[in-house]
């Protein structure tokens, strides 16, 4: 029986090495020495009579056999981890590793204190935070929980809405003085646009008329970027008109550094959601994270 036990232990170590991307990171995750991790994987390879990993001093990659073995064993390890998590969740104490995906600008502007408070409350959590504006593959990339702008279409995920956000069309007072104030969306065609790019595609500006019918404008741009803070700087600097979520520009509108235009044409607010895979529904660490984010946003932005 000993052999079976060793074999299973080797599998979880191997899966962790692949997920972490290196023996060193896996050793940190599992709380073992690098040499112990390396020996475990070597023993597994010897037992299987096949090489699973190509090792060079700089990098690790899976062999063909390793790739197939990882795909087959990963679910085993996930299920074992989940079994452990469900025990933890019954004891109701968040522990273990929490991998979180946060949207870049909203994450920086609003979620840093929430994350810090979470770690203060639950010191046994090992945290991994990834800031990205792309839509991560939560299950494939091993994320436990994410914060997303707009509703998720993925039926494998559970969503919990935390706040609603209004888009705003803004420009600097100097820009409007020099180029005039647009009275309706169509007027924007004569203006200089600063546009947000998502996944290499510039976002169309969407408005609605008084009957709620959509008005979509694909404007030529003066500048485009995939970073909202860069957009904000360009708009503040009078380069052009931009469309930004209120959490980025609200304080500057109040201080008079930016002016909101076309407010009667803005579409309804969109939601910001905490999302997580179904299987994490009962895990204490994800539930505690979701509750804390929701609690934080009960106060107005």
C-alpha positions in Angstrom: 0.0 0.0 0.0 2.9 2.3 0.7 3.6 2.6 -3.0 0.1 3.9 -3.7 0.4 6.5 -1.0 3.8 7.7 -2.4 2.4 7.8 -5.8 -0.5 10.0 -4.8 1.8 12.3 -2.9 4.0 12.6 -5.9 1.0 13.5 -8.1 0.0 16.5 -5.9 3.6 17.7 -5.9 3.9 17.4 -9.7 0.6 19.3 -10.2 1.8 22.1 -7.9 5.1 22.4 -9.8 3.2 22.8 -13.1 0.7 25.3 -11.6 3.5 27.3 -9.9 5.8 27.2 -12.9 8.9 26.3 -11.0 10.3 24.0 -8.3 11.1 27.0 -6.1 7.6 28.5 -6.2 6.1 25.0 -5.6 8.4 24.5 -2.6 7.2 27.9 -1.2 3.5 26.9 -1.8 3.9 23.5 -0.2 6.3 24.5 2.6 9.0 22.0 1.6 12.6 22.4 0.4 13.3 22.6 -3.4 15.4 19.4 -3.2 12.4 17.5 -1.6 10.1 18.8 -4.4 12.6 17.8 -7.1 13.0 14.3 -5.6 9.3 13.7 -5.3 8.9 14.5 -9.1 11.9 12.4 -10.0 10.5 9.4 -8.0 7.1 9.8 -9.8 8.9 9.8 -13.2 10.9 6.7 -12.2 7.7 4.9 -11.1 5.9 5.8 -14.4 9.0 5.1 -16.5 8.5 8.4 -18.3 9.9 11.9 -18.2 7.1 14.4 -17.3 9.1 17.7 -17.2 11.9 19.1 -19.3 14.1 20.9 -16.8 16.7 23.5 -17.8 18.4 26.0 -15.4 16.1 28.8 -16.7 12.7 27.1 -17.2 10.4 24.1 -16.9 8.2 22.8 -19.6 5.9 19.7 -19.8 6.8 16.8 -22.1 4.0 15.4 -24.3 3.4 12.7 -21.8 3.7 15.2 -18.9 1.0 17.3 -20.5 -1.4 14.4 -20.8 -0.6 13.2 -17.3 -1.2 16.8 -15.9 -4.6 17.0 -17.6 -5.6 13.6 -16.1 -4.2 14.1 -12.6 -5.1 17.8 -12.1 -8.8 17.1 -11.4 -7.8 14.5 -8.8 -5.7 17.0 -7.0 -8.4 19.7 -7.3 -10.9 17.3 -5.8 -8.6 16.5 -2.9 -8.0 20.2 -2.3 -11.8 20.8 -2.4 -12.4 18.0 0.1 -9.9 19.7 2.4 -11.5 23.1 1.8 -15.0 21.8 2.6 -13.7 20.5 5.9 -12.1 23.9 6.5 -15.3 25.6 5.5 -17.2 23.5 8.0 -14.8 24.8 10.6 -15.5 28.2 9.1 -11.9 29.5 9.2 -10.5 30.8 5.9 -7.1 29.1 5.3 -5.0 28.0 2.3 -4.2 29.8 -0.9 -6.5 32.5 -2.4 -5.8 33.5 -6.0 -7.7 36.6 -6.9 -8.1 38.4 -10.3 -8.9 42.1 -10.1 -9.6 44.6 -12.9 -6.6 47.0 -13.3 -8.1 50.5 -12.7 -11.0 49.7 -10.4 -8.7 47.3 -8.4 -6.1 50.0 -7.9 -8.6 52.8 -7.1 -11.0 50.8 -4.8 -9.9 47.4 -3.8 -6.5 47.8 -2.2 -7.9 48.5 1.3 -10.3 45.6 1.0 -7.5 43.2 0.2 -5.4 44.5 3.0 -8.3 44.2 5.5 -8.9 40.6 4.3 -5.3 39.6 5.0 -5.4 41.3 8.4 -8.5 39.4 9.4 -7.4 36.0 8.0 -3.6 35.7 8.5 -3.6 32.0 7.6 -4.5 32.8 3.9 -1.6 32.8 1.4 -2.6 35.4 -1.1 -1.9 35.7 -4.8 -3.4 38.9 -6.5 -3.4 39.4 -10.3 -4.3 42.8 -11.7 -5.5 42.5 -15.3 -8.1 44.0 -17.6 -8.4 40.8 -19.6 -11.1 38.2 -18.9 -9.1 35.4 -17.2 -10.0 31.8 -17.5 -10.9 31.3 -13.9 -10.9 27.5 -13.8 -8.1 27.0 -16.3 -5.8 29.5 -14.6 -6.7 28.3 -11.0 -8.4 31.5 -9.8 -10.6 31.2 -6.7 -12.4 34.5 -7.1 -12.5 37.6 -9.4 -13.9 41.0 -9.5 -15.4 41.9 -12.9 -16.9 44.9 -14.5 -20.2 43.9 -16.1 -22.2 40.7 -15.9 -20.5 37.3 -16.5 -21.9 35.2 -19.3 -20.1 32.1 -18.1 -22.6 29.6 -16.6 -19.8 27.9 -14.7 -19.5 30.9 -12.5 -21.6 32.3 -9.7 -21.9 36.2 -9.7 -22.6 38.5 -6.8 -23.2 42.2 -7.6 -21.4 44.6 -5.4 -22.1 48.0 -6.8 -23.4 49.8 -9.9 -21.3 52.2 -11.9 -22.2 55.1 -14.3 -20.2 55.8 -17.4 -19.5 59.5 -17.9 -18.4 61.6 -20.9 -15.9 64.1 -19.8 -13.5 66.8 -21.0 -11.4 69.5 -19.5 -12.9 73.1 -19.3 -10.1 74.3 -21.6 -10.9 71.7 -24.2 -14.7 72.6 -24.2 -13.8 76.3 -24.4 -11.7 75.7 -27.5 -13.9 73.1 -29.3 -17.4 73.7 -28.0 -19.8 71.6 -25.9 -21.5 68.7 -27.6 -25.3 68.9 -27.1 -26.1 65.4 -28.4 -24.0 62.2 -29.1 -23.9 62.9 -32.9 -22.0 66.2 -32.2 -19.1 64.1 -31.0 -18.2 63.3 -34.6 -16.7 66.8 -34.8 -14.6 66.3 -31.7 -11.3 64.7 -30.7 -11.9 61.3 -28.9 -9.6 59.6 -26.3 -10.7 56.0 -26.5 -10.3 52.9 -24.3 -9.0 49.8 -26.0 -10.0 46.3 -24.6 -8.2 43.2 -26.0 -6.8 45.4 -28.8 -10.2 46.6 -29.9 -11.3 50.2 -29.3 -14.6 50.3 -27.4 -17.6 51.8 -29.2 -19.3 54.7 -27.3 -22.9 53.7 -26.5 -25.6 56.2 -25.6 -29.3 56.1 -25.7 -32.0 58.6 -26.8 -35.0 59.7 -24.7 -36.9 56.5 -25.8 -34.1 54.3 -24.5 -33.0 53.4 -28.1 -29.3 52.8 -28.4 -27.0 55.2 -30.2 -23.6 53.5 -31.0 -20.8 55.8 -32.1 -17.6 54.4 -33.6 -15.6 57.6 -33.5 -12.2 58.3 -35.0 -9.7 58.8 -32.1 -7.0 61.3 -31.3 -5.5 58.8 -28.8 -6.3 55.3 -27.6 -5.0 53.2 -24.6 -5.9 50.2 -22.6 -5.2 52.0 -19.3 -7.9 54.2 -17.7 -5.5 56.3 -15.7 -3.6 57.2 -18.9 -7.0 58.1 -20.5 -7.7 60.3 -17.5 -4.4 62.1 -17.8 -5.0 62.7 -21.6 -8.5 64.0 -21.0 -7.4 66.2 -18.1 -4.6 67.6 -20.3 -7.2 68.7 -22.9 -6.2 66.2 -25.6 -9.9 65.3 -26.2 -13.2 64.0 -24.8 -13.1 60.7 -23.0 -15.7 58.2 -21.7 -14.8 57.0 -18.2 -16.4 55.2 -15.3 -17.5 57.5 -12.5 -15.1 56.0 -10.0 -12.2 57.3 -12.1 -13.5 60.9 -12.7 -16.1 61.8 -10.1 -13.8 63.7 -7.7 -12.3 65.6 -10.7 -15.8 66.7 -11.8 -16.5 67.9 -8.3 -13.3 69.9 -8.2 -14.0 71.4 -11.6 -10.9 69.9 -13.3 -13.3 67.9 -15.6 -16.8 68.7 -16.9 -19.4 66.0 -17.7 -21.3 66.4 -20.9 -24.2 64.5 -22.6 -25.4 63.2 -19.2 -29.0 62.9 -20.4 -27.9 60.4 -23.0 -25.8 58.0 -20.8 -27.1 54.4 -20.7 -28.1 52.9 -17.3 -25.4 51.9 -14.8 -23.5 48.6 -15.2 -22.7 46.3 -12.3 -19.4 45.3 -10.7 -19.5 41.7 -9.6 -17.6 39.2 -7.5 -17.5 35.9 -9.4 -16.2 32.5 -8.5 -16.5 28.9 -9.9 -19.4 26.8 -8.6 -17.2 24.4 -6.8 -15.8 27.2 -4.6 -19.3 28.2 -3.4 -18.9 26.7 0.0 -15.2 27.5 0.6 -14.8 29.7 3.7 -12.0 31.7 2.1 -14.1 32.7 -0.9 -17.2 33.4 1.1 -15.3 35.6 3.5 -13.7 37.5 0.6 -17.1 38.0 -1.1 -18.7 39.1 2.2 -15.9 41.6 2.9 -16.1 43.2 -0.5 -19.9 43.5 -0.3 -19.6 45.0 3.2 -17.0 47.5 2.0 -19.2 48.8 -0.8 -22.3 49.2 1.3 -20.9 52.7 2.0 -21.3 55.0 -1.0 -18.3 55.3 -3.4 
